[in-house]
């Protein structure tokens, strides 16, 4: 029995060292887009397709952002330390879906009408919050490679990437503002984000006390 368990643990260790987990996560991150494309091809997105696509890409941007933030506390659990290898990929997919969400607005919703776009991004808080959340992710995606860490230095790089917390908060506000009434889904996302941020505050306090 002990030999069998040891063998399984050894096999799992070898699996983590291969590229297959990365490939699997990559495919899983693309599945929502494949599903959306299939629904579009089948003309099965409802009466208001533009709104359906906008909400779909926006939801998956927020979901992937929360999932990437969850990597840090989850990797503290026994046997899950290797989850850290997926954080960068999840972050880049978050930016990818966020760009699709923004491009959909500019190209299909506003139809590149700069008068409408200027009005939306000046007076309508819903669009302003979404645009700010996306812009906050730009420097994060631009400095997500290893060379950027060496060039900036670890401390400055970490300080810059704390913008992800602000982007998540503003993105959640953007998501909440699309609803005319309080619904369970934004409350759930808000609770998840609150717990993830609370964990980081507690961890930072504990680290200072230990130092």
C-alpha positions in Angstrom: 0.0 0.0 0.0 2.8 2.4 0.9 4.7 1.6 -2.2 1.5 2.2 -4.3 1.0 5.6 -2.7 4.6 6.5 -3.1 4.4 5.5 -6.8 1.4 7.7 -7.3 3.1 10.7 -5.7 6.1 10.1 -7.8 4.0 10.0 -11.0 2.2 13.2 -10.0 5.6 14.9 -9.5 6.8 13.8 -12.9 3.5 15.1 -14.4 4.0 18.5 -12.9 7.5 18.7 -14.5 6.1 18.1 -18.0 4.4 20.7 -20.2 1.1 18.9 -20.3 -0.5 20.8 -17.3 0.3 24.1 -19.1 -1.2 22.8 -22.3 -4.3 21.6 -20.5 -4.8 25.0 -18.8 -4.2 26.8 -22.1 -6.9 24.8 -23.8 -9.3 25.2 -20.9 -8.9 29.0 -21.0 -9.7 28.9 -24.7 -12.9 26.8 -24.3 -15.2 29.8 -23.4 -14.1 31.5 -26.6 -14.7 28.4 -28.6 -18.2 28.0 -27.1 -19.0 31.6 -27.8 -17.9 31.2 -31.4 -20.0 28.1 -31.8 -23.0 29.9 -30.4 -22.4 32.8 -32.8 -22.1 30.4 -35.7 -25.4 28.7 -34.7 -27.2 32.0 -34.3 -28.0 31.0 -30.7 -27.0 34.1 -28.8 -30.5 35.4 -28.2 -32.3 38.5 -29.6 -29.6 41.0 -28.5 -26.4 39.3 -29.6 -24.2 42.3 -29.0 -25.2 42.5 -25.3 -24.8 38.7 -24.9 -21.3 38.8 -26.2 -20.4 41.8 -24.2 -21.6 40.3 -21.0 -20.0 36.9 -21.8 -16.5 38.3 -22.4 -16.8 40.6 -19.4 -17.8 37.8 -17.1 -14.9 35.6 -18.2 -12.5 38.5 -17.8 -13.6 38.8 -14.2 -13.6 35.1 -13.6 -10.1 34.6 -14.9 -8.9 37.6 -12.9 -10.3 36.1 -9.7 -8.8 32.7 -10.6 -5.4 34.2 -11.1 -5.6 36.0 -7.7 -6.7 32.7 -6.1 -3.4 31.1 -7.1 -1.5 32.7 -4.2 -3.6 31.4 -1.3 -4.3 28.0 -3.0 -0.6 27.3 -3.5 -0.1 27.4 0.3 -2.1 24.2 0.6 -0.2 21.0 0.7 0.6 19.6 -2.8 -0.6 22.7 -4.7 2.6 24.8 -4.7 3.0 24.1 -8.4 -0.1 26.1 -9.2 2.2 29.1 -9.4 3.3 28.1 -12.8 -0.2 28.9 -14.2 -0.6 32.4 -12.7 1.1 34.2 -15.5 -0.9 32.3 -18.2 -4.2 33.1 -16.3 -3.2 36.7 -16.0 -2.5 37.0 -19.8 -5.7 35.2 -20.6 -7.5 37.7 -18.4 -6.0 40.6 -20.4 -6.9 38.7 -23.6 -10.6 38.4 -22.7 -10.6 42.0 -21.4 -9.2 43.1 -24.8 -12.0 41.1 -26.6 -14.5 42.8 -24.3 -13.2 46.2 -25.0 -12.8 45.6 -28.8 -16.4 44.3 -28.9 -17.6 47.6 -27.4 -15.5 49.8 -29.8 -16.2 47.7 -33.0 -19.8 46.4 -32.5 -21.5 48.4 -29.8 -20.1 51.9 -30.5 -19.1 51.0 -34.2 -16.1 53.2 -34.0 -18.3 56.3 -33.6 -15.8 58.5 -31.7 -18.6 60.9 -30.7 -20.4 58.1 -28.9 -17.2 56.7 -27.5 -16.1 60.1 -26.2 -19.5 60.6 -24.5 -19.5 57.2 -23.0 -15.9 57.5 -21.6 -16.6 61.0 -20.3 -20.1 60.9 -18.7 -21.2 57.3 -18.2 -19.6 55.8 -15.1 -20.2 52.2 -16.3 -17.9 52.6 -19.4 -15.4 54.7 -17.5 -14.9 52.0 -14.9 -14.5 49.3 -17.5 -12.0 51.4 -19.5 -10.0 52.1 -16.3 -9.9 48.5 -15.3 -8.7 47.4 -18.7 -6.0 50.2 -18.9 -4.7 49.1 -15.5 -4.0 45.7 -16.9 -1.9 47.0 -19.8 1.3 47.6 -17.8 0.8 44.2 -16.1 0.6 42.3 -19.4 3.5 44.4 -20.9 5.8 43.4 -18.0 4.7 39.8 -17.6 7.9 38.3 -19.0 11.0 37.3 -17.1 13.2 40.0 -18.7 10.9 42.7 -17.3 11.5 41.4 -13.8 15.3 41.5 -14.3 15.1 45.0 -15.9 12.8 46.5 -13.3 14.1 44.7 -10.3 12.0 42.4 -8.2 10.6 45.0 -5.7 9.6 47.5 -8.4 8.1 44.8 -10.5 6.0 43.5 -7.5 4.9 47.1 -6.7 3.7 47.6 -10.2 1.8 44.3 -10.3 -0.1 45.3 -7.3 -2.2 47.3 -9.8 -4.0 44.0 -10.4 -5.9 44.5 -7.1 -7.1 47.9 -8.2 -8.0 46.6 -11.6 -10.0 43.8 -10.0 -11.9 46.2 -7.7 -12.7 48.6 -10.5 -13.6 45.7 -12.8 -16.0 44.4 -10.2 -17.6 47.8 -9.9 -18.0 47.9 -13.7 -19.6 44.5 -13.5 -22.0 45.5 -10.7 -23.1 48.7 -12.4 -24.5 46.7 -15.4 -27.3 45.4 -13.2 -30.3 47.5 -12.3 -31.0 45.5 -9.2 -28.9 43.5 -6.7 -28.4 39.9 -7.9 -26.6 36.9 -6.3 -23.8 36.7 -9.0 -22.1 40.1 -8.4 -22.5 39.5 -4.6 -20.7 36.2 -5.0 -17.9 37.7 -7.1 -17.6 40.5 -4.5 -17.3 38.0 -1.6 -14.6 36.1 -3.5 -12.6 39.2 -4.3 -13.0 40.4 -0.7 -11.7 37.1 0.7 -8.8 37.1 -1.7 -7.8 40.7 -0.7 -8.4 40.0 3.0 -6.0 37.0 2.8 -3.3 39.2 1.3 -3.8 41.9 4.0 -3.5 39.2 6.8 -0.5 37.7 5.1 1.3 41.1 4.8 0.6 41.8 8.5 1.9 38.4 9.5 5.0 38.9 7.4 5.8 42.3 9.0 5.4 40.9 12.5 7.7 38.0 11.6 10.3 40.4 10.3 
